[in-house]
Amino acid sequence: MRAEKASIVLDLSEKLKRSPFVLVTDYQRMKVADFSELRNRLVPRDKRQLSPGKKM
């Protein structure tokens, strides 16, 4: 598990270094439709998205 975690952290670190900005939001109380709209407005469909818990 430790090696896997280190790999994930390294991958995320590299992605963040290449990104011109980072947006952090608390979406716990957002409705699914609202979250989907936010995501679609921020990231074109052909771009990768960073999302906690989801490995791309």
N, C-alpha and C positions, 0 to 999 in steps of 0.2 A: 504493500500500500504506500509506503514512504516514497519509493521510486516513482510510482504513478503520480503521487501528489507533486513531487518535484518536477516531473515532466509537464504537468498541467500548469504549474506556477510559471515555469520557463516559457511555455507557449503563450500564456496570457500576458506575461511581461513583454514579450516581443511584439505582440499585437498592440499593446498600449503604447509602446515606444513609437510605433508607426502611425498612430492615430493623432490627428491634429487637436482632438478634444476628447473628453470623457464626460458622459452624462450619467449621473447616479440618481436614481429615483426610487422612492418607496411606493411600490405598486400593490401592496397588500390589500388595500380597500378599493382598488380600481376595478371597475367592471371589465369583463373580458373585451367587450366592444370598444371601450375607451382605451384599453391597453393596446389593442390591435391597431386602432387609429393612430395612436402616438407612435408606435413602432413603424407603421407604414409611412408616416410623415417624415420621420427622422432618417430612415434607411431605405434607399431604393431596393426593390425586390432582388436585384442581382448582386447585392452586397451581403457579406457575411455579418451575422449579428452575434454579439457576445451576450450570453444569458446565463445566469447562475444555474447550475444543475443540468445544463444541456451541453453535451459535447458535440462539436461539429467535425 
